[in-house]
Every structure is written in C-alpha cells, then in structure tokens.
Amino acid sequence: MNKELKDKFVLLWKKYFPNAELPITFQYSDGTMGVEKEKTVEGHRCVIAQLLKVRRGESVYMQEECVNCRGGKRYLGFSQSMFPGFECFLSHDEKGEGERYKRTPELVTECMKQLPFIPVKKNIIFKRWDRISEEDTPQGVIFFATPDVISGLFTLANFNSAAPDAVIAPFGAGCASIVYYPYREELNGTKRSVLGLFDPSARKFVKGDILTFSIPFSKFAEMIDEMEESFLITDSWSKITGRMGIKNQIE
C-alpha cells in the first residue's frame, strides 16, 4: 500500500468529511500480515458484528472456522455452496417458517444461481484505513456511514463515470454487500461501488442511521486522486461538511 496515498486520503477525509468514521479494508492472503486471528465463538455470530472491533482500530484475520454464520462462509468465499435448505430458510418452508426475504424458495434458488463462487486465499484480513502498512494490498474499502457521508461517496464514485450504474445495490446479506460484491467487481474490472447493509438480519448490529458503501480498491485509489477537483470543493458541499458534527458513530 502506497504510504503517500494512505496519508493523502486521511488528510482529505478530515477536510471534506469532518468527524466521519474512517473506512476499513479487506484483503485476501495466504499469510496473516502480522495481525491476530479472530476468535472462534460458539453459536451464530454475524460478520457485521465481528467487524465492530475493526471499526474501532483492531486488525484481525479470519479463516473459515472463524465465521459461524453459514451464509457468511459462502459470501466470504470459504464455502462453495449454501447449507441444505437455505432456499426455505431465506423464504419459508411448508410450515410457513423462514426469514421471508424472498417470496418463494424457487426465487432464492434462481437468485443464488447468479452468484458464482469466487475462489479466495486462506485468510481474509480486515484493517482500518489508518492501520494498513506498506506491505498491505487492500482489495476493497468499506465505509460504515451516515446519509451525508453516503451522499459524498456516491457522488464521488460517479464523478468520473458515464455509466448510470457506477453504484449498485444488489440483494444479499450484509457481508455480501461489503465483501462478496465489491471483491467480484475488483476481480471483474468493472469496479462498481456497492451500497449495502439493507439486510434486516444484519442491521441490528449497527446504529439506525448507518449503511455501508464498499468500493473496489482500484476504484477507490482513483476517487482519492479526484477529490480535490470534484464537487467536494464547492459551496454546496461545504454546507454539508458544516453539519457533520457527530464525533463517534460507532456503537
């Protein structure tokens, strides 16, 4: 990771997004980059909840056994398929029991056919932006952000693109929107940003005004270089920076 780029973003972030939470990064690696392994716990635990410590500044790496959510294993790339009965879990079974996020199990099956498995390396490493080093090679950047911050990121992601869908909001679990989709965008070279954390099952692990905005790293590097020629330098944005007064958005 280029130190100049890292430091440049921190300065610009403080200038144009005062008091906003720094993003976290993810990268896949066969090594551990010198960070601690995420503790394995009993029972279900959402990946979004596991990342709270990273948002607070602690770096961790995860392997398959660190992820207790069965969907999380699939969306982080540690499993090639969902667990048996997933289509009924996400919709409902013959007794009417299930999450009811899709009307029928058949819709779930069709949806999952469009999400190819992406091979990954042994570990996924999460670090907050200010904790990354020159040895790191982030593949995605994840913001946990309020509407004003999302507005700035969304507009900046569209600044150098003629495409109407430079930002997408695909259906999926919270972890799918912050890792699976942006990682796939990075690998495919399409580099679209991903608006997420609409999953009701994951939302209970963040404050009510928080969504995620996840960016393939190659796109994010471009966005940093374009910040000072974009709308961020206008009076319109200065009015928004003036009301960014919440110092700590993390639960």
SELUMSE-463609 format. One record per residue: x, y, z negated of N, C-alpha, C in turn; residue in one letter. Coordinates in steps of 0.05 Angstrom, whole numbers, padded with zeros to 5 digits, always signed. Layout:
N
XYZXYZXYZa/...
This chain:
251
+00017-00024+00000+00000+00000+00000+00018+00025+00000m/+00012+00042+00019+00028+00067+00021+00023+00085-00002n/+00044+00092-00018+00040+00109-00041+00031+00137-00034k/+00040+00147-00012+00032+00174-00004+00001+00175+00001e/-00009+00153+00015-00038+00152+00020-00053+00149-00006l/-00043+00133-00024-00056+00129-00050-00058+00155-00065k/-00036+00170-00068-00036+00195-00082-00052+00216-00069d/-00052+00216-00042-00067+00236-00027-00097+00233-00033k/-00106+00208-00034-00135+00204-00039-00142+00213-00067f/-00126+00207-00087-00132+00215-00114-00136+00245-00116v/-00118+00260-00104-00119+00289-00105-00145+00300-00091l/-00150+00288-00067-00174+00297-00052-00200+00289-00066l/-00199+00266-00078-00223+00256-00092-00230+00275-00116w/-00210+00283-00130-00214+00301-00153-00224+00328-00143k/-00215+00336-00120-00222+00362-00109-00250+00363-00098k/-00258+00342-00083-00284+00343-00070-00306+00326-00084y/-00297+00309-00102-00316+00292-00117-00309+00294-00147f/-00309+00318-00159-00300+00321-00187-00316+00304-00206p/-00302+00290-00224-00313+00273-00245-00326+00247-00234n/-00324+00242-00208-00335+00217-00198-00317+00194-00203a/-00328+00171-00207-00313+00147-00213-00295+00138-00190e/-00270+00131-00197-00252+00121-00176-00262+00094-00166l/-00256+00088-00140-00264+00062-00129-00246+00040-00139p/-00255+00015-00135-00239-00008-00140-00233-00021-00113i/-00212-00037-00111-00204-00050-00086-00204-00080-00090t/-00206-00094-00067-00202-00123-00068-00183-00132-00046f/-00170-00154-00051-00152-00166-00031-00150-00196-00037q/-00148-00211-00016-00144-00240-00018-00114-00246-00017y/-00105-00265-00033-00077-00271-00034-00072-00299-00045s/-00051-00312-00037-00043-00337-00049-00029-00332-00076d/-00018-00308-00079-00006-00300-00104-00025-00285-00122g/-00015-00276-00145-00032-00262-00164-00026-00233-00167t/-00005-00223-00154+00003-00195-00155+00008-00186-00184m/+00015-00205-00201+00023-00198-00229+00000-00190-00247g/-00025-00197-00240-00047-00189-00257-00058-00214-00272v/-00075-00209-00292-00086-00231-00308-00109-00245-00293e/-00112-00270-00299-00134-00286-00287-00160-00280-00303k/-00182-00277-00288-00207-00273-00301-00214-00297-00318e/-00224-00293-00342-00231-00315-00360-00255-00330-00350k/-00254-00356-00352-00276-00373-00345-00295-00374-00369t/-00321-00369-00364-00341-00369-00385-00362-00389-00379v/-00377-00397-00400-00398-00416-00397-00423-00402-00387e/-00439-00416-00371-00464-00405-00362-00462-00386-00339g/-00484-00376-00329-00485-00358-00306-00475-00330-00314h/-00458-00319-00297-00450-00291-00300-00447-00278-00273r/-00459-00256-00269-00458-00242-00244-00431-00229-00239c/-00422-00231-00214-00396-00219-00207-00396-00189-00213v/-00419-00176-00209-00421-00147-00214-00414-00141-00243i/-00424-00158-00261-00418-00155-00289-00388-00160-00295a/-00377-00179-00281-00348-00185-00285-00330-00162-00277q/-00340-00146-00259-00323-00124-00248-00324-00099-00265l/-00340-00099-00286-00341-00075-00303-00314-00068-00315l/-00299-00089-00323-00272-00084-00334-00253-00072-00313k/-00257-00080-00288-00240-00069-00266-00247-00039-00262v/-00272-00033-00263-00280-00005-00261-00268+00012-00283r/-00263+00000-00306-00251+00014-00329-00221+00014-00328r/-00209+00000-00308-00180+00002-00305-00164-00024-00308g/-00178-00046-00315-00164-00071-00318-00164-00087-00292e/-00140-00096-00284-00137-00112-00259-00140-00142-00265s/-00154-00156-00247-00158-00185-00251-00157-00199-00224v/-00152-00225-00225-00155-00241-00202-00174-00264-00208y/-00190-00273-00188-00209-00294-00192-00203-00317-00173m/-00207-00341-00183-00208-00365-00166-00236-00376-00168q/-00240-00398-00154-00267-00409-00153-00279-00415-00181e/-00262-00425-00199-00273-00433-00225-00279-00408-00243e/-00270-00385-00234-00276-00360-00250-00304-00349-00243c/-00316-00359-00222-00341-00348-00213-00363-00369-00220v/-00380-00362-00239-00400-00380-00249-00426-00377-00234n/-00430-00356-00219-00454-00353-00203-00450-00369-00178c/-00470-00387-00172-00467-00405-00149-00468-00389-00123r/-00484-00368-00121-00484-00351-00098-00458-00336-00095g/-00447-00328-00118-00422-00313-00118-00399-00329-00106g/-00399-00355-00111-00378-00372-00100-00379-00371-00069k/-00403-00371-00058-00406-00370-00029-00398-00343-00018r/-00408-00322-00030-00403-00295-00019-00374-00285-00023y/-00360-00297-00043-00332-00290-00046-00314-00309-00030l/-00326-00328-00016-00311-00345+00003-00300-00370-00009g/-00308-00377-00034-00297-00401-00047-00313-00426-00041f/-00336-00423-00028-00353-00446-00021-00363-00442+00007s/-00365-00464+00022-00374-00462+00050-00405-00462+00052q/-00419-00469+00031-00448-00471+00033-00460-00463+00006s/-00486-00458+00008-00501-00452-00017-00509-00478-00030m/-00517-00476-00055-00525-00500-00070-00551-00512-00060f/-00556-00538-00063-00581-00551-00055-00605-00537-00067p/-00625-00532-00050-00649-00519-00060-00647-00488-00061g/-00626-00477-00050-00622-00448-00050-00645-00434-00036f/-00655-00446-00014-00676-00433+00001-00702-00430-00016e/-00707-00449-00033-00730-00447-00051-00725-00428-00075c/-00700-00428-00084-00692-00410-00105-00696-00381-00097f/-00687-00374-00073-00688-00347-00064-00717-00339-00055l/-00733-00359-00048-00761-00354-00041-00778-00365-00064s/-00789-00389-00060-00805-00402-00081-00808-00431-00074h/-00813-00448-00094-00817-00476-00089-00847-00483-00088d/-00853-00509-00088-00882-00517-00085-00898-00508-00109e/-00885-00503-00132-00900-00493-00155-00902-00463-00156k/-00890-00450-00136-00891-00421-00135-00869-00407-00151g/-00850-00424-00160-00828-00412-00177-00804-00406-00159e/-00792-00383-00165-00768-00374-00150-00765-00344-00152g/-00744-00334-00140-00738-00305-00141-00757-00288-00124e/-00768-00300-00103-00787-00287-00085-00774-00263-00071r/-00749-00266-00063-00736-00245-00047-00741-00248-00018y/-00749-00272-00010-00758-00277+00018-00785-00291+00016k/-00802-00286+00036-00830-00296+00035-00831-00327+00035r/-00814-00339+00051-00814-00368+00053-00786-00380+00053t/-00783-00405+00044-00757-00418+00045-00745-00419+00073p/-00763-00421+00093-00754-00422+00121-00740-00396+00129e/-00750-00374+00119-00737-00349+00125-00709-00348+00113l/-00706-00359+00089-00680-00360+00076-00660-00376+00093v/-00670-00399+00103-00653-00416+00119-00644-00402+00144t/-00662-00388+00157-00655-00373+00182-00635-00350+00175e/-00640-00338+00153-00622-00316+00145-00593-00326+00140c/-00590-00348+00126-00564-00359+00120-00549-00368+00144m/-00563-00376+00165-00550-00384+00190-00534-00362+00203k/-00541-00337+00196-00528-00314+00207-00505-00304+00190q/-00498-00319+00169-00476-00311+00152-00454-00333+00153l/-00437-00332+00173-00416-00352+00176-00397-00352+00152p/-00386-00375+00146-00366-00378+00125-00340-00365+00135f/-00328-00349+00117-00303-00336+00123-00281-00348+00106i/-00262-00362+00118-00240-00374+00102-00224-00353+00087p/-00217-00359+00063-00202-00339+00047-00178-00353+00034v/-00161-00338+00022-00138-00349+00007-00146-00357-00021k/-00128-00366-00036-00133-00378-00062-00145-00359-00082k/-00136-00334-00082-00145-00315-00102-00157-00290-00090n/-00176-00278-00104-00185-00251-00097-00177-00233-00120i/-00163-00212-00113-00152-00194-00133-00167-00167-00133i/-00176-00159-00156-00190-00134-00159-00173-00114-00175f/-00170-00090-00164-00155-00069-00178-00169-00042-00174k/-00170-00025-00194-00179+00002-00190-00158+00017-00173r/-00168+00037-00159-00150+00051-00139-00124+00060-00152w/-00126+00072-00176-00102+00083-00189-00083+00061-00200d/-00091+00036-00199-00075+00014-00208-00061-00001-00186r/-00067+00004-00161-00054-00010-00139-00025-00001-00136i/-00008-00019-00126+00020-00013-00123+00028-00015-00094s/+00053-00010-00088+00063-00011-00060+00063-00039-00050e/+00062-00059-00067+00062-00087-00058+00034-00096-00051e/+00013-00081-00059-00014-00089-00053-00022-00084-00024d/-00040-00100-00014-00051-00097+00013-00081-00099+00011t/-00094-00078+00002-00124-00080-00001-00137-00085+00025p/-00159-00100+00024-00175-00105+00048-00202-00092+00047q/-00210-00082+00023-00235-00068+00020-00234-00050-00004g/-00250-00029-00002-00252-00009-00023-00281-00007-00032v/-00287-00008-00058-00314-00009-00068-00319+00014-00087i/-00339+00030-00080-00348+00052-00097-00374+00045-00112f/-00374+00049-00138-00399+00048-00153-00407+00078-00157f/-00428+00087-00144-00432+00115-00141-00461+00124-00144a/-00464+00150-00151-00490+00163-00152-00498+00173-00125t/-00523+00182-00121-00532+00192-00095-00515+00214-00083p/-00506+00233-00098-00490+00254-00087-00464+00244-00076d/-00451+00226-00090-00426+00214-00081-00431+00196-00056v/-00453+00180-00057-00460+00164-00034-00465+00182-00010i/-00477+00204-00013-00482+00223+00009-00456+00231+00022s/-00436+00238+00005-00410+00246+00016-00396+00223+00031g/-00396+00200+00019-00383+00177+00031-00397+00169+00057l/-00423+00169+00057-00439+00162+00081-00433+00181+00104f/-00433+00207+00098-00428+00226+00119-00399+00225+00129t/-00380+00220+00111-00352+00218+00119-00348+00192+00136l/-00362+00171+00130-00359+00146+00145-00370+00150+00174a/-00388+00169+00177-00400+00174+00203-00385+00197+00218n/-00367+00210+00205-00354+00234+00216-00340+00229+00242f/-00326+00206+00245-00310+00200+00269-00322+00177+00284n/-00349+00175+00284-00362+00153+00298-00387+00163+00313s/-00391+00153+00337-00415+00160+00352-00437+00139+00348a/-00430+00117+00334-00449+00096+00330-00470+00104+00310a/-00496+00097+00314-00517+00103+00295-00516+00084+00271p/-00500+00063+00272-00499+00044+00250-00470+00041+00240d/-00457+00063+00237-00430+00063+00225-00431+00054+00196a/-00455+00057+00184-00460+00047+00157-00484+00028+00159v/-00481+00004+00146-00502-00015+00147-00511-00022+00119i/-00535-00032+00116-00546-00041+00090-00559-00069+00093a/-00542-00089+00097-00553-00116+00102-00564-00129+00077p/-00583-00147+00081-00594-00161+00058-00573-00180+00046f/-00573-00182+00020-00555-00200+00007-00552-00194-00023g/-00538-00212-00036-00533-00208-00065-00514-00184-00069a/-00512-00175-00094-00494-00153-00100-00466-00158-00091g/-00456-00182-00096-00428-00189-00089-00425-00191-00059c/-00446-00198-00044-00445-00199-00015-00440-00171-00004a/-00453-00151-00016-00451-00124-00005-00424-00111-00011s/-00410-00121-00032-00385-00108-00038-00360-00123-00028i/-00364-00149-00022-00341-00165-00013-00346-00178+00014v/-00367-00195+00015-00371-00211+00040-00374-00194+00064y/-00392-00175+00064-00398-00159+00088-00375-00140+00095y/-00363-00125+00076-00341-00107+00085-00316-00123+00093p/-00312-00147+00081-00289-00163+00089-00293-00174+00118y/-00318-00181+00124-00324-00191+00151-00321-00168+00171r/-00328-00144+00163-00325-00121+00181-00295-00115+00186e/-00279-00119+00165-00250-00115+00168-00238-00136+00187e/-00246-00161+00183-00235-00183+00200-00244-00180+00229l/-00269-00171+00233-00280-00169+00260-00270-00144+00274n/-00259-00124+00259-00250-00100+00271-00273-00080+00277g/-00297-00086+00268-00320-00068+00272-00320-00045+00251t/-00309-00050+00228-00302-00030+00208-00326-00013+00198k/-00350-00025+00198-00373-00011+00188-00372-00011+00157r/-00381+00010+00145-00384+00012+00116-00410-00001+00108s/-00412-00009+00082-00435-00024+00073-00447-00011+00048v/-00472-00002+00051-00487+00008+00028-00501-00015+00015l/-00498-00017-00012-00509-00041-00025-00516-00038-00054g/-00518-00060-00067-00528-00064-00094-00558-00058-00097l/-00572-00068-00077-00602-00067-00077-00613-00092-00090f/-00597-00112-00094-00605-00137-00106-00616-00133-00134d/-00642-00138-00139-00653-00134-00166-00639-00151-00187p/-00629-00174-00180-00616-00191-00200-00589-00180-00209s/-00577-00163-00193-00551-00151-00200-00554-00123-00211a/-00576-00110-00206-00579-00082-00214-00579-00078-00244r/-00587-00099-00259-00588-00095-00288-00560-00092-00300k/-00539-00096-00284-00512-00094-00294-00499-00066-00288f/-00515-00048-00277-00506-00021-00273-00527-00001-00282v/-00520+00024-00284-00539+00045-00291-00559+00048-00268k/-00582+00059-00274-00604+00061-00255-00598+00079-00231g/-00579+00097-00233-00574+00115-00210-00549+00107-00194d/-00540+00082-00198-00516+00073-00184-00522+00053-00161i/-00510+00058-00139-00509+00040-00116-00479+00035-00109l/-00474+00017-00091-00447+00013-00082-00444+00022-00053t/-00419+00031-00047-00412+00038-00019-00385+00025-00015f/-00384+00005+00003-00360-00011+00007-00349-00007+00035s/-00323-00004+00037-00310+00004+00062-00287-00014+00069i/-00286-00025+00093-00262-00039+00102-00238-00021+00099p/-00215-00032+00090-00193-00014+00083-00183+00001+00107f/-00182-00011+00131-00171+00004+00154-00189+00028+00160s/-00215+00026+00156-00233+00049+00160-00228+00069+00138k/-00224+00060+00113-00221+00078+00091-00196+00096+00094f/-00174+00084+00104-00150+00099+00109-00155+00122+00129a/-00171+00116+00149-00179+00137+00169-00195+00159+00155e/-00213+00151+00138-00230+00171+00124-00214+00190+00106m/-00194+00179+00093-00177+00196+00076-00163+00218+00093i/-00153+00210+00116-00139+00229+00134-00157+00250+00145d/-00183+00244+00146-00203+00262+00158-00217+00280+00138e/-00213+00276+00112-00228+00290+00092-00226+00320+00094m/-00202+00331+00099-00198+00360+00099-00205+00373+00125e/-00216+00359+00145-00226+00371+00169-00256+00366+00172e/-00268+00354+00152-00296+00346+00153-00313+00367+00138s/-00339+00360+00135-00358+00376+00121-00350+00382+00092f/-00332+00366+00081-00324+00370+00053-00313+00398+00048l/-00303+00411+00069-00291+00438+00064-00312+00460+00068i/-00337+00453+00072-00358+00473+00078-00372+00482+00052t/-00386+00504+00054-00402+00514+00032-00424+00495+00024d/-00435+00481+00043-00456+00462+00037-00447+00441+00017s/-00423+00431+00021-00413+00410+00003-00404+00422-00024w/-00394+00447-00023-00385+00459-00048-00407+00462-00068s/-00432+00466-00058-00455+00467-00076-00460+00441-00090k/-00454+00419-00076-00458+00392-00087-00436+00386-00107i/-00411+00393-00101-00390+00388-00120-00394+00403-00146t/-00408+00426-00144-00413+00441-00168-00431+00428-00188g/-00447+00409-00179-00465+00395-00198-00456+00367-00206r/-00432+00360-00197-00421+00334-00205-00409+00336-00233m/-00425+00337-00253-00415+00343-00280-00414+00320-00299g/-00423+00296-00290-00423+00273-00308-00395+00261-00308i/-00382+00261-00331-00354+00252-00332-00351+00222-00332k/-00371+00208-00342-00368+00178-00343-00394+00165-00336n/-00393+00152-00312-00417+00139-00303-00418+00109-00309q/-00396+00099-00322-00394+00071-00327-00409+00064-00352i/-00424+00042-00351-00438+00033-00375-00418+00020-00394e/
